[in-house]
């Protein structure tokens, strides 16, 4: 997971990534770190959907909008209503071909998603001397891969959903969305889902979760990663957790979490001068920082994304009838725990805005 699923960040994409508000995230293209699945599993067991917080022995804590802005460099201010319709009522796959210049073969389509391997092979490298329209198409494909595999990854981890077409069709407007709050809402939702004993796979921006753990719990950090860079999650670039048997490692992390005290948690991990000097000034603008400190009521879960009848007919036309496959993530469903609802210590995060229709 150290590269953008085999797609190189071309300098010609940079203007479009700035438009989309995703440039800082794209800078981590070559600096993603591997997920420590036993560690993440042990933490998710402490997640409580009633409060959207981790219940620890010393109190409650959670990932906030400030964490998303600092860790991934995403904007947290912006519109919270996302397009969910195909422009002009055109069939989805017709619009796909118009925007990306090519149509995936039927054997690369699974319902309303396209295999990542096809994206890699088709848009892996933009041709030299390509005209502006070709670069724009490749940039759209890159952004779809960025959204579909980094921020809003699903359980399979190997498909890109065409729900992103309405976004990349309007690259000039993408920067006006609150991508930070949307990614946080999606992570919250994924962790809430996996608290159900019948759900055995975890999706979402799990690198954000793991980086937050490393920043806020010094005792869980890997050694040798003392250099700060932007975005802050890139600090753990190259981290490769142990490949030993997962079961005993989950047990080990559970025991270490059970022994945590308030002094083992850093409530203000970004306050040191060494950190502040690498933070991009864009995320420190008042329109973003004001949202970190606001207090809002909890909202009901957002509605799921549902294809229109026209999209269903387009799917049948292009790929015929296909069956959905199960997810492949190895994060297990959390165990039941007896953690009490501890008295809160510190500040809760504001509830993020609803994610795009999923």
Beta strands, then each sheet from edge to edge (+ up, - down):
strand 1: 47-48
strand 2: 53-56
strand 3: 59-61
strand 4: 109-110
strand 5: 113-115
strand 6: 159-161
sheet 1: 1+ 2- 3+
sheet 2: 4+ 5- 6+
end
